[in-house]
Amino acid sequence: MTRADKRRQILRAAERLFVTHRYDEVTLDEVSRTARVGKGTIYRYFADKEDLYAQMVLQGQIDLIEAVRTAAAKPKPADVKLAGVVRIAGRLFRKRQGRVQAAQAADFRRMVHNGKLHAEMAGKRRELVGVLADIIRQGVGEGMFRSDVPPDAGAVMFLGMMRAMLWAGRAEQAPAMSLDRMAGVFLDGMRKG
């Protein structure tokens, strides 16, 4: 097994535990048992439980960026790509709900404000905004999207709408709007006159 595979195995085990337990209830001993590795092996990849938790959530962002880059590289019109991004995000959200829940936890918010992780998370967000902005630029170039909305601003709006829809579906008072409809609303606003 490669180092990358072993790291992923540990991250998956940690995710299973953090989905069903609060942060303070999970121990590295439990993670090592669930991952079927020695506790020392965990320390080869992660500094401590806080680092493991943070890297688990960060991996969710990395996976989203990779999936969006793959979709963006396909020879399709920009509107089709953005609609595809919404479906990709929805699938990843459902598949990795534990990571998303962890990202919203008070413990994680505290960790994010601690230097390096904050910079990593901000960097990944900028990377995702950049990929989406490139799709919007493509749409402007195709004559499909309006040119008076800066692509980076459009990308941030798109992400905000998508995040709101993903989280609204988990709320008691969730609006009755699908991710596809949200993409339609965004695209209607971006299309040229």
C-alpha positions as CSV (number, residue, x, y, z in Angstrom):
1,M,0.0,0.0,0.0
2,T,1.4,3.4,-0.9
3,R,1.8,6.3,1.5
4,A,-1.1,8.1,-0.2
5,D,-3.3,5.0,0.1
6,K,-2.5,4.6,3.8
7,R,-3.2,8.3,4.4
8,R,-6.6,8.0,2.7
9,Q,-7.4,4.9,4.7
10,I,-6.8,6.9,7.9
11,L,-8.8,9.8,6.7
12,R,-11.8,7.6,5.8
13,A,-11.7,5.9,9.2
14,A,-11.6,9.3,10.9
15,E,-14.5,10.5,8.8
16,R,-16.6,7.5,9.8
17,L,-15.9,8.3,13.5
18,F,-16.4,12.1,13.3
19,V,-19.7,11.6,11.5
20,T,-21.1,9.6,14.4
21,H,-19.3,11.3,17.4
22,R,-18.5,14.8,18.5
23,Y,-14.9,15.9,18.0
24,D,-14.0,15.5,21.7
25,E,-15.4,11.9,21.8
26,V,-13.1,10.6,19.1
27,T,-9.7,9.3,20.1
28,L,-6.7,8.4,18.0
29,D,-6.9,4.9,19.5
30,E,-10.4,4.6,18.0
31,V,-9.1,6.0,14.7
32,S,-6.2,3.5,14.6
33,R,-8.6,0.6,15.3
34,T,-11.1,1.7,12.7
35,A,-8.3,2.3,10.1
36,R,-6.6,-1.0,11.1
37,V,-3.3,0.7,11.6
38,G,-1.0,1.3,14.6
39,K,-1.4,4.5,16.4
40,G,2.1,5.4,15.5
41,T,1.2,5.1,11.8
42,I,-1.3,7.9,12.3
43,Y,1.5,10.1,13.6
44,R,3.5,9.5,10.4
45,Y,0.8,11.3,8.5
46,F,-0.8,13.7,11.0
47,A,0.7,15.8,13.9
48,D,-2.3,15.1,16.2
49,K,-6.0,14.7,16.3
50,E,-6.6,18.3,15.4
51,D,-4.4,18.0,12.3
52,L,-6.2,14.8,11.3
53,Y,-9.6,16.4,11.7
54,A,-8.5,19.5,9.8
55,Q,-6.9,17.5,7.0
56,M,-10.1,15.4,6.7
57,V,-12.1,18.5,6.0
58,L,-9.5,20.0,3.7
59,Q,-9.5,16.8,1.6
60,G,-13.2,17.4,0.9
61,Q,-12.3,20.8,-0.7
62,I,-9.4,19.2,-2.6
63,D,-11.8,16.5,-4.0
64,L,-14.3,19.2,-5.1
65,I,-11.6,21.2,-6.8
66,E,-10.3,18.2,-8.7
67,A,-13.9,17.2,-9.8
68,V,-14.6,20.8,-10.9
69,R,-11.3,21.0,-12.9
70,T,-12.2,17.8,-14.7
71,A,-15.6,19.1,-15.6
72,A,-14.2,22.5,-16.7
73,A,-11.7,20.8,-19.0
74,K,-14.4,19.1,-21.0
75,P,-15.3,20.7,-24.4
76,K,-18.8,21.8,-23.4
77,P,-20.5,25.2,-23.3
78,A,-20.0,27.2,-20.1
79,D,-23.6,27.0,-19.0
80,V,-23.5,23.2,-19.3
81,K,-20.3,23.1,-17.3
82,L,-21.7,25.3,-14.5
83,A,-24.8,23.1,-14.3
84,G,-22.5,20.1,-14.1
85,V,-20.6,21.7,-11.2
86,V,-23.8,21.9,-9.2
87,R,-24.4,18.2,-9.7
88,I,-20.8,17.4,-8.8
89,A,-21.0,19.4,-5.6
90,G,-24.4,17.9,-4.7
91,R,-23.0,14.3,-5.1
92,L,-19.8,15.1,-3.1
93,F,-21.9,16.8,-0.4
94,R,-24.2,13.8,0.0
95,K,-21.2,11.3,-0.2
96,R,-19.1,13.2,2.2
97,Q,-21.7,14.8,4.5
98,G,-19.5,14.0,7.5
99,R,-16.7,16.3,6.2
100,V,-19.1,19.0,5.5
101,Q,-20.7,18.7,8.9
102,A,-17.2,18.7,10.4
103,A,-16.4,21.9,8.5
104,Q,-19.2,23.6,10.2
105,A,-18.4,22.5,13.7
106,A,-17.2,25.0,16.3
107,D,-14.0,23.0,16.8
108,F,-13.2,23.2,13.2
109,R,-13.9,27.0,13.0
110,R,-11.5,27.4,15.9
111,M,-8.8,25.4,14.1
112,V,-9.2,27.3,10.9
113,H,-8.2,30.5,12.6
114,N,-4.9,28.9,13.6
115,G,-2.4,30.1,10.9
116,K,-1.5,27.4,8.4
117,L,-4.8,25.7,8.1
118,H,-6.5,29.1,7.6
119,A,-4.1,29.8,4.8
120,E,-4.7,26.4,3.2
121,M,-8.4,26.7,3.3
122,A,-8.4,30.2,1.9
123,G,-6.0,29.0,-0.8
124,K,-8.3,26.2,-1.8
125,R,-11.3,28.5,-1.9
126,R,-9.3,30.9,-4.2
127,E,-8.4,28.0,-6.4
128,L,-12.1,26.9,-6.7
129,V,-13.1,30.5,-7.4
130,G,-10.5,30.6,-10.1
131,V,-11.7,27.5,-11.9
132,L,-15.3,28.8,-11.8
133,A,-14.2,32.2,-12.9
134,D,-12.5,30.6,-15.9
135,I,-15.8,28.9,-16.9
136,I,-17.6,32.2,-16.6
137,R,-14.9,33.8,-18.8
138,Q,-15.5,31.1,-21.3
139,G,-19.2,31.9,-21.3
140,V,-18.4,35.6,-21.9
141,G,-16.1,34.6,-24.7
142,E,-18.8,32.4,-26.2
143,G,-21.2,35.5,-26.1
144,M,-23.4,33.6,-23.7
145,F,-22.8,35.5,-20.5
146,R,-22.9,39.2,-19.8
147,S,-19.6,40.9,-19.6
148,D,-20.6,43.5,-16.9
149,V,-20.2,40.9,-14.1
150,P,-16.5,40.3,-13.2
151,P,-15.9,36.6,-13.5
152,D,-14.4,36.3,-10.0
153,A,-17.5,38.0,-8.5
154,G,-19.7,35.7,-10.5
155,A,-17.8,32.7,-9.2
156,V,-18.2,33.9,-5.6
157,M,-21.9,34.4,-6.1
158,F,-22.3,31.0,-7.7
159,L,-20.5,29.3,-4.8
160,G,-22.6,31.3,-2.3
161,M,-25.8,30.2,-3.9
162,M,-24.7,26.6,-4.1
163,R,-23.6,26.5,-0.5
164,A,-26.8,28.1,0.6
165,M,-28.9,25.5,-1.3
166,L,-26.8,22.6,0.0
167,W,-27.3,23.7,3.6
168,A,-30.9,24.8,3.2
169,G,-31.8,21.3,2.3
170,R,-30.7,20.3,5.8
171,A,-32.6,22.9,7.6
172,E,-36.2,22.5,8.9
173,Q,-37.5,25.4,6.9
174,A,-35.7,24.4,3.7
175,P,-37.0,26.2,0.6
176,A,-38.4,23.9,-2.1
177,M,-35.7,24.5,-4.7
178,S,-33.4,22.0,-6.2
179,L,-29.7,22.5,-7.0
180,D,-30.6,22.3,-10.7
181,R,-33.1,25.2,-10.3
182,M,-30.5,27.2,-8.4
183,A,-28.1,26.7,-11.3
184,G,-30.9,27.9,-13.6
185,V,-31.5,31.0,-11.5
186,F,-27.8,31.8,-11.6
187,L,-27.5,31.2,-15.3
188,D,-30.6,33.3,-16.1
189,G,-28.9,36.2,-14.3
190,M,-25.6,35.7,-16.2
191,R,-27.0,35.2,-19.7
192,K,-26.8,38.1,-22.1
193,G,-30.0,40.1,-22.6
